[in-house]
Amino acid sequence: MKDIIAIVAIVAIVGLAIFYIIRSKKKGVKCIGCPSAGECSKKCSGKCL
């Protein structure tokens, strides 16, 4: 039973991470996770510092 709960938790975390990445890419964010992700393409040509 503990294994099933652990697997479900891991799948949920991975699923939410994928959902976040897809949603951010649709918004046009080039560097997901970069502190200035929304402005990154304007400041540094899409490369995170």
Backbone torsions as a table, in degrees:
resi	resn	phi	psi	omega
1	MET	NA	-39.5	179.5
2	LYS	-64.4	-36.2	179.2
3	ASP	-64.5	-40.1	-179.4
4	ILE	-65.4	-42.3	178.9
5	ILE	-63.9	-41.8	178.8
6	ALA	-64.1	-42.8	179.5
7	ILE	-64.7	-43.4	178.6
8	VAL	-62.3	-41.2	179.0
9	ALA	-63.7	-43.6	179.7
10	ILE	-65.3	-43.5	178.6
11	VAL	-63.0	-39.4	178.8
12	ALA	-64.9	-42.3	179.8
13	ILE	-64.9	-45.2	178.9
14	VAL	-64.8	-41.1	178.9
15	GLY	-62.6	-43.4	178.2
16	LEU	-66.0	-36.6	178.0
17	ALA	-64.8	-43.3	178.6
18	ILE	-64.9	-42.0	177.5
19	PHE	-60.0	-42.9	179.1
20	TYR	-63.3	-42.6	179.7
21	ILE	-64.6	-45.9	-179.6
22	ILE	-63.0	-43.9	-179.9
23	ARG	-63.5	-41.1	179.2
24	SER	-66.7	-40.5	179.4
25	LYS	-65.1	-36.3	177.4
26	LYS	-66.7	-28.5	177.9
27	LYS	-79.1	-11.1	178.3
28	GLY	95.4	13.3	178.6
29	VAL	-73.4	127.4	-177.8
30	LYS	-89.7	-39.4	-178.4
31	CYS	-114.6	90.0	-179.6
32	ILE	-71.4	128.9	-179.2
33	GLY	96.4	-13.6	177.0
34	CYS	-71.9	139.0	-179.5
35	PRO	-56.9	-29.9	178.7
36	SER	-114.4	45.9	-172.7
37	ALA	-57.5	-40.8	-179.4
38	GLY	-69.7	-27.2	-177.0
39	GLU	-105.9	-2.4	-171.2
40	CYS	-56.3	-44.8	-177.0
41	SER	-66.3	-27.4	178.9
42	LYS	-78.0	-37.4	-173.6
43	LYS	-85.8	-42.2	-168.9
44	CYS	-137.2	32.1	175.5
45	SER	55.3	32.7	174.8
46	GLY	84.8	7.0	177.7
47	LYS	-105.2	125.5	179.2
48	CYS	-73.2	143.1	178.0
49	LEU	-102.1	NA	NA
